[in-house]
Amino acid sequence: MTRNPDRLSMLEKSWLVLDAFRPTGGPLRLADVAERCHLPKTTAFRLLAELTGIGAVTRREDGYYLGRRLFELGSIVPLERDLRHAALPFMHDLYEATHETVHLGVRDGLDVVYVEKIQGREAFALPSRVGGRLPLTCTGIGKALLAHSGPDLIEEVLGRPLRRLTPHSIVDPRRMEEAIGQIQAAGLAYEREEAQPGGACIAAPVFHEGAAVAALSVSVPLPRFHPIRLAPAVKAAALGISRALTRTIQ
């Protein structure tokens, strides 16, 4: 449910303005920000001016952009920072073994947020990007996280209309429940053309202290999708990250 902007605090309105810069970070015109946030132009202008003053927003000739201060703060978020530090060596090894796109993602609400991505110059086009989000139920990483996040979240997801990114996205709760059971049994999640036509991926959860804190995946064009070859490499890399996190996060 969309909240009435008139009833939001100034802090909440400021966050609305920052969130309006998804997915590119800019440039946006004043009118764009006001329209996306459902705020009067005068309010949007005042908030943009204040955010520019503290470095959260930058103004250039072609419009407003997210500021460098946000990048500086985002790069030191403890869990994501430690997770990337632990995961990158294994992600590079997995890329070298497969020469396919490797993703690392975490759960935020009912979405997966991508915190790292490694791909080659001629990689298959995918809708994922670092800092971007996609529905849990449409991605391999998301399904791996969902399957290992406990019954309350699964019940919540299955109790809502399932989102669709492509004609192949699973929107039948019964099919999704079956898929979740298979993921829990195998420790691996599969996705075929559910996020991007012509693409597929295989994902495995990353654990810390018994909880799935992230998931790792390899995404490939459908003709090159060979689970028997990819599954052991993905599972081994996810296990390696889990062990590294035990040493990194105290």
C-alpha positions in Angstrom: 0.0 0.0 0.0 1.4 3.4 -1.0 1.6 5.9 1.9 0.2 9.4 1.7 3.3 11.7 1.1 1.5 14.4 3.1 1.7 12.3 6.2 5.4 11.4 5.9 8.1 12.9 8.0 10.9 14.9 6.4 13.2 12.0 6.9 10.8 9.6 5.1 10.4 12.2 2.3 14.1 12.5 2.0 14.4 8.8 1.6 11.7 8.8 -1.0 13.7 11.3 -3.0 16.9 9.1 -2.8 14.9 6.0 -3.7 13.5 7.8 -6.8 16.9 7.5 -8.4 16.5 3.7 -8.9 17.6 2.0 -11.0 20.3 4.2 -12.7 21.3 6.7 -10.1 20.5 9.6 -12.4 20.3 11.9 -14.1 16.8 13.1 -13.0 15.2 16.5 -13.5 13.3 18.2 -10.7 10.0 17.3 -12.4 11.1 13.6 -12.6 11.8 13.5 -8.8 8.6 15.2 -7.9 6.5 12.9 -10.1 8.2 9.7 -8.8 7.8 10.8 -5.2 4.3 12.3 -5.6 5.6 15.4 -4.0 5.1 19.1 -4.8 7.9 20.6 -6.9 8.7 23.0 -4.1 9.1 20.2 -1.6 11.2 18.1 -4.0 13.4 21.1 -4.8 14.0 21.9 -1.1 14.8 18.3 -0.3 17.2 18.0 -3.3 18.9 21.2 -2.2 19.4 19.8 1.3 20.6 16.4 0.1 23.0 18.1 -2.3 24.4 20.2 0.6 25.4 17.1 2.5 26.7 15.2 -0.5 23.9 12.6 -0.8 22.9 14.1 -4.2 25.0 15.8 -6.9 23.7 18.4 -9.3 25.1 18.6 -12.8 24.1 20.4 -16.0 21.9 17.5 -17.2 20.2 16.9 -13.8 20.6 15.4 -10.4 22.6 12.3 -9.5 23.1 10.2 -6.4 26.1 11.6 -4.6 29.4 10.0 -3.7 28.7 10.1 0.0 26.1 7.4 -0.5 28.6 5.2 -2.3 31.1 5.7 0.6 28.5 4.7 3.2 27.2 1.8 1.2 30.6 0.3 0.8 31.1 0.0 4.5 27.8 -1.7 5.4 29.2 -4.4 7.7 27.4 -7.6 6.5 27.7 -6.8 2.7 31.3 -5.6 3.1 32.4 -8.8 4.9 30.3 -10.9 2.6 31.9 -9.5 -0.5 35.4 -9.8 1.0 34.8 -13.5 1.8 33.0 -14.3 -1.5 35.1 -12.6 -4.2 38.0 -15.2 -4.3 35.4 -18.0 -4.7 33.4 -16.0 -7.3 36.5 -15.4 -9.4 37.4 -19.1 -9.1 33.9 -20.1 -10.2 34.0 -17.6 -13.1 37.4 -19.1 -14.3 35.9 -22.6 -14.1 32.8 -21.7 -16.0 33.4 -18.4 -17.9 29.8 -17.6 -17.2 28.1 -14.8 -15.2 28.5 -15.3 -11.4 26.1 -13.5 -9.0 26.1 -13.0 -5.2 22.8 -11.8 -3.7 21.1 -11.2 -0.3 17.4 -11.1 0.6 15.7 -7.8 1.4 12.0 -8.3 2.1 10.5 -10.3 -0.8 13.3 -9.4 -3.2 16.9 -10.4 -3.9 19.4 -7.6 -3.9 22.6 -8.2 -5.9 25.8 -7.3 -4.0 28.3 -8.5 -6.6 28.4 -9.7 -10.2 31.3 -11.0 -12.3 30.8 -11.4 -16.1 32.8 -11.5 -19.2 32.8 -9.0 -22.1 30.5 -11.2 -24.2 28.2 -12.2 -21.3 24.6 -13.1 -21.9 22.4 -10.0 -21.3 20.7 -10.3 -17.9 18.3 -8.0 -15.9 20.5 -8.2 -12.8 23.0 -5.4 -11.7 24.9 -4.7 -8.5 22.6 -2.8 -6.2 19.5 -3.9 -8.2 16.7 -6.1 -7.0 14.4 -8.8 -8.5 11.6 -10.9 -7.0 12.7 -13.8 -4.9 10.5 -16.2 -6.8 11.9 -15.4 -10.2 15.6 -15.9 -9.6 17.8 -18.8 -8.7 19.4 -16.8 -5.9 16.0 -15.7 -4.6 14.6 -19.2 -4.6 17.6 -20.5 -2.8 17.2 -17.9 -0.1 13.5 -18.3 0.1 13.8 -22.1 0.6 16.2 -21.7 3.5 14.5 -18.7 5.2 12.0 -20.5 7.4 8.3 -21.3 7.1 7.0 -17.9 8.0 8.5 -16.2 5.0 7.6 -19.1 2.7 4.0 -18.8 3.9 4.0 -15.1 3.4 5.3 -15.4 -0.2 3.0 -18.2 -1.1 0.1 -16.2 0.3 0.6 -13.3 -2.1 0.2 -13.2 -5.8 3.5 -14.3 -7.2 5.2 -11.8 -9.5 6.0 -12.4 -13.1 9.0 -11.3 -15.1 8.6 -13.5 -18.1 6.0 -16.0 -19.4 8.0 -18.7 -17.7 8.0 -17.2 -14.2 6.2 -19.5 -11.7 3.0 -17.8 -10.5 1.2 -21.0 -9.3 1.7 -21.2 -5.5 1.5 -25.0 -5.6 4.3 -25.2 -8.2 6.4 -22.8 -6.2 5.9 -24.8 -3.0 7.0 -28.0 -4.9 10.1 -26.1 -6.2 10.9 -24.9 -2.6 10.7 -28.5 -1.4 13.1 -29.7 -4.1 15.6 -26.9 -3.3 15.5 -27.8 0.4 16.2 -31.4 -0.4 19.0 -30.8 -3.0 20.6 -27.6 -1.6 20.4 -26.1 -5.1 17.9 -23.9 -6.8 17.3 -23.9 -10.6 15.8 -21.2 -12.8 14.9 -21.5 -16.4 13.8 -18.4 -18.3 12.0 -17.2 -15.3 14.0 -13.9 -15.0 15.2 -13.5 -18.6 14.0 -15.3 -21.8 16.8 -17.5 -23.1 18.6 -17.7 -19.8 19.0 -20.1 -16.9 20.9 -20.3 -13.7 21.8 -22.6 -10.8 22.2 -21.2 -7.2 23.3 -22.4 -3.8 22.8 -20.8 -0.4 25.6 -19.3 1.7 25.3 -19.9 5.4 26.6 -18.2 8.5 25.8 -19.6 12.0 23.1 -21.8 10.5 21.2 -19.1 8.6 21.2 -18.4 4.9 22.7 -15.0 4.6 23.3 -14.9 0.9 23.3 -17.1 -2.2 25.6 -17.6 -5.1 24.7 -18.4 -8.7 26.0 -19.0 -12.2 23.8 -17.7 -15.1 24.1 -19.1 -18.6 22.3 -19.0 -21.9 19.8 -21.9 -22.0 21.7 -23.9 -24.6 24.8 -24.0 -22.4 22.8 -24.9 -19.2 24.3 -28.2 -18.0 23.3 -28.7 -14.3 25.4 -31.9 -13.9 28.5 -29.9 -14.8 27.6 -26.7 -13.0 26.0 -27.9 -9.8 29.2 -29.3 -8.1 31.1 -26.1 -8.8 28.4 -23.8 -7.5 27.8 -25.9 -4.4 31.5 -26.0 -3.6 32.0 -22.3 -4.1 29.0 -21.5 -1.8 30.4 -23.9 0.8 33.8 -22.2 0.6 32.1 -18.8 1.1 30.2 -20.1 4.1 33.5 -21.3 5.7 35.2 -18.1 4.9 32.4 -16.1 6.6 32.9 -18.1 9.8 36.4 -16.8 9.9 35.5 -13.2 8.8 32.3 -12.4 10.7 32.7 -12.7 14.5 
